[in-house]
Amino acid sequence: MSNPYMNEDEDEDEDEDEVSSGHTVGPIIPSRGLRQGDPISPYLFLICAEGLSALIQSFEERKLIHECKVANGAPIVSHMFFTDDSFLYCRATEREVANVQHLLDLFADASGQRVNFDKSSVFFSTNTNSRMRQAIFQRLRIREAEENSKYLGLPSSIGRNKIAAFSYVVDKVQKRIQTWDNKFLSRAGKEILIKAVVQVLSAYTMNMFLLPLGICQQVESAISRFWWKSNKSNGIHWLSWDKLASHKFDGGMGFRDFRDFIFRY
């Protein structure tokens, strides 16, 4: 029999004792979901990503989809994950595309996460004919990626003309330098801007791709013109770029030699 004089705090203590004594409580059904910034959110996302990866590997083992080689000498891959984005590779056949669609439906039913095809795109190899491309478009209801599309600031696909594919690196360097043309800068100021700003612009791209020698030369030429330019004229290039890129102990300025990124590999 309950005590009529028991206060609310004592009642809560009894409930806690019942829970701690091993009684089954629940089921607990979450109704609000996870908010952005919740500390448990990244861990749950990784669990779902591991489940998708295991599902893809299961389809590979059963030969329902086949891995692809994205370049000569590259490893064979079937999928890659970048944060909350996913890349899936398969052969451009109606059978494998149907299996990929079935794979995504299984994952969606299990996790509740569905693919937004309006924000997705597909890449084709050059030997994929137009009939097969149209068949894949109609089945997945997905669009083809644009020729100059980028992902995380980097080109998604690179053709034979690598100079044109990476010309945006030269444009970024030249635009940044043009913003400083009308400013009076000392040699020390120019050195800081070159090392801390200009040379960092291409570092992100060079960490992922081997830039063509022509792109490196154009970037070095733009930096050299900015270094020797004065307020009244374009200036005289008293030293070559090889000398400027050498260490200060050797009489240079210690600028980064972009060609080192090519020959080092």
C-alpha positions in Angstrom: 0.0 0.0 0.0 1.4 3.4 -0.9 2.2 6.0 1.7 -0.2 9.0 1.4 2.5 11.2 3.0 5.3 10.3 0.6 6.5 13.3 -1.4 7.3 13.4 -5.1 11.1 13.2 -4.5 10.7 9.9 -2.5 8.5 8.6 -5.3 11.1 9.3 -7.9 13.8 7.6 -5.8 11.6 4.4 -5.6 11.3 4.4 -9.4 15.0 4.7 -9.8 15.6 1.8 -7.4 13.2 -0.3 -9.5 15.1 0.6 -12.7 18.5 -0.1 -11.2 17.4 -3.4 -9.7 17.3 -5.0 -13.1 13.7 -4.6 -14.3 13.1 -4.4 -18.0 12.0 -0.9 -19.1 10.9 0.0 -22.6 10.9 -0.3 -25.5 12.5 3.1 -26.0 11.3 4.5 -29.3 13.1 7.7 -30.4 10.7 10.2 -31.9 12.8 13.4 -32.4 15.8 11.9 -34.2 19.3 13.4 -34.1 20.0 17.0 -34.3 22.9 18.5 -36.2 25.9 18.7 -33.9 24.8 15.8 -31.8 28.0 14.1 -30.6 26.6 10.6 -31.3 25.6 11.5 -34.9 29.0 10.9 -36.6 29.3 7.4 -35.0 25.8 6.4 -36.2 26.7 7.7 -39.7 29.9 5.6 -39.7 27.9 2.6 -38.7 25.5 3.1 -41.7 28.4 3.7 -44.0 30.0 0.5 -42.9 26.7 -1.3 -43.6 26.6 0.1 -47.1 30.2 -0.9 -47.7 29.5 -4.4 -46.5 26.4 -4.6 -48.8 28.4 -3.5 -51.8 31.1 -6.1 -51.0 28.4 -8.8 -50.8 27.2 -7.9 -54.3 30.8 -8.0 -55.5 31.4 -11.5 -54.1 28.2 -12.7 -55.9 29.4 -11.1 -59.1 26.3 -8.9 -59.3 28.5 -5.9 -59.8 32.1 -5.7 -61.0 34.8 -3.3 -59.9 36.4 -0.8 -62.2 39.9 0.6 -62.8 39.7 4.4 -63.0 43.2 4.7 -64.5 46.1 2.7 -65.8 48.1 1.3 -62.8 45.3 2.2 -60.4 43.8 -0.3 -58.0 40.4 -1.9 -58.8 37.7 -0.2 -56.8 33.9 -0.6 -56.5 33.1 2.3 -54.2 34.6 5.3 -52.4 33.2 7.3 -49.5 33.8 11.0 -49.0 32.2 12.4 -45.8 28.5 12.2 -46.7 29.0 11.5 -50.4 29.5 8.1 -52.1 31.0 7.0 -55.4 29.9 3.7 -56.9 31.6 2.0 -59.8 30.1 -0.7 -62.1 30.0 -1.8 -65.7 27.8 0.1 -68.0 25.3 -2.7 -68.6 21.6 -2.8 -67.9 22.0 -5.8 -65.7 24.6 -4.2 -63.4 22.7 -0.9 -63.2 19.6 -2.9 -62.1 21.7 -4.6 -59.4 23.0 -1.2 -58.3 19.4 0.1 -58.0 18.4 -3.0 -56.1 21.4 -2.5 -53.8 20.4 1.1 -53.0 16.8 0.0 -52.3 18.0 -2.6 -49.8 20.1 -0.1 -48.0 17.3 2.5 -48.0 14.8 0.0 -46.5 17.3 -1.0 -43.8 18.6 2.5 -42.9 15.9 4.9 -43.9 18.5 6.8 -46.0 17.5 7.2 -49.6 19.5 8.5 -52.5 18.6 12.0 -53.8 18.9 11.4 -57.6 18.2 15.0 -58.3 21.6 15.9 -56.7 23.4 12.9 -58.1 25.1 12.4 -61.5 26.8 9.7 -63.5 30.1 9.5 -65.3 30.7 7.3 -68.3 33.8 5.9 -69.9 34.5 7.1 -73.5 33.7 3.7 -74.9 30.1 3.7 -73.6 27.7 4.2 -76.6 24.8 6.6 -76.6 22.1 3.9 -76.5 23.4 2.5 -73.2 23.7 5.9 -71.7 20.1 6.7 -72.5 19.0 3.3 -71.0 20.9 4.1 -67.8 19.4 7.6 -67.6 15.9 6.3 -67.9 16.3 3.5 -65.4 18.0 5.5 -62.7 16.4 8.9 -63.6 19.7 10.5 -63.2 21.6 13.1 -65.2 25.0 13.0 -66.7 27.8 14.9 -65.0 28.9 18.1 -66.8 32.2 18.1 -68.7 33.8 20.6 -66.3 32.1 19.5 -63.1 34.1 19.6 -59.9 33.8 17.9 -56.5 35.3 19.5 -53.4 37.0 22.0 -55.6 38.7 19.5 -57.8 37.8 18.3 -61.3 35.7 15.2 -61.3 37.1 13.9 -64.5 40.2 14.6 -66.5 40.5 14.1 -70.2 43.6 14.0 -72.4 44.0 17.8 -72.4 45.3 18.1 -68.8 46.5 21.7 -69.5 42.8 22.8 -70.0 41.6 20.7 -67.0 44.0 22.4 -64.6 43.9 25.9 -66.1 41.7 27.0 -63.2 44.8 26.8 -61.0 46.6 29.5 -63.1 43.4 31.6 -63.2 43.2 31.6 -59.4 46.8 32.6 -59.0 46.5 35.4 -61.5 43.3 36.8 -60.1 44.7 36.9 -56.6 47.9 38.6 -57.8 45.8 41.2 -59.7 44.1 42.3 -56.5 47.6 43.4 -55.2 48.8 45.2 -58.3 47.6 48.7 -57.2 49.0 48.3 -53.7 52.4 49.6 -52.6 54.2 46.5 -51.2 57.7 46.1 -50.0 59.9 43.1 -50.9 59.2 41.6 -47.5 55.4 42.1 -48.0 55.6 40.4 -51.4 57.5 37.5 -50.0 54.9 36.9 -47.3 52.0 37.1 -49.8 53.7 34.7 -52.2 54.6 32.1 -49.6 51.5 32.4 -47.4 48.8 33.0 -50.1 49.8 32.4 -53.7 51.7 29.2 -53.3 49.0 27.7 -51.0 46.3 28.1 -53.7 47.7 25.3 -55.7 48.8 23.1 -52.8 45.4 21.5 -52.4 45.2 20.5 -56.0 48.8 19.3 -56.1 48.2 17.0 -53.1 45.6 15.1 -55.2 46.9 15.4 -58.8 50.3 15.6 -60.6 50.0 19.0 -62.4 51.3 19.2 -66.0 54.7 20.8 -66.4 53.1 23.6 -68.4 50.7 24.5 -65.6 53.7 24.7 -63.1 55.6 26.9 -65.5 52.6 29.3 -65.9 52.2 29.6 -62.1 55.9 30.2 -61.6 55.9 32.8 -64.4 53.0 34.7 -62.8 54.7 34.7 -59.4 58.0 35.8 -60.9 56.3 38.8 -62.7 54.7 39.8 -59.5 58.0 39.6 -57.6 60.0 41.7 -60.0 57.2 44.2 -60.9 57.5 47.7 -59.5 55.0 50.5 -59.3 56.2 52.1 -62.5 57.1 49.2 -64.7 57.1 45.4 -65.0 60.6 45.4 -63.7 63.7 43.4 -64.8 64.0 39.8 -63.9 67.5 39.8 -62.4 67.4 36.1 -61.4 65.9 33.0 -62.9 63.1 31.1 -61.2 65.5 28.3 -60.4 67.6 30.7 -58.4 64.6 32.2 -56.6 63.4 28.8 -55.7 66.7 27.9 -54.0 67.3 28.2 -50.3 68.2 31.6 -48.8 71.5 30.2 -47.7 72.3 29.6 -51.4 71.3 33.2 -52.4 67.7 32.4 -53.3 64.3 33.4 -51.8 63.1 29.9 -50.8 60.0 30.0 -53.0 58.4 26.6 -53.7 59.5 25.0 -56.9 56.2 23.4 -58.2 58.1 21.1 -60.5 59.5 19.3 -57.5 56.0 17.8 -57.0 56.2 16.3 -60.4 59.7 14.8 -60.5 59.4 13.6 -56.9 56.9 11.0 -58.0 
